[in-house]
Amino acid sequence: MNLSVASIENVEFMIEKIKEKLKVLNFGAIKPSHFDENMYEELKEIYDLVMKKDSFSPNEMQALAEELGNLRKQ
């Protein structure tokens, strides 16, 4: 998958991978449909950060959740 290209498919892929890595329990809270290509670069930065780390502190999890919330479509 070429994540350098902003597309709905890549947004969906990154959201699903972030959810898997963070072991999000409330999957309904984070849906690919909540995001669009306008926030692609910001979402890609979060994706890259999440994929680099093996574990996250509760504070990091909270910060990531807040950041994803800020990126959601209005």
PyMOL commands that set and color helices and strands:
alter all, ss='L'
color gray80, all
select helices_A, chain A and resi 8-22+27-29+32-34+37-52+58-71
alter helices_A, ss='H'
color red, helices_A
deselect
rebuild
show_as cartoon
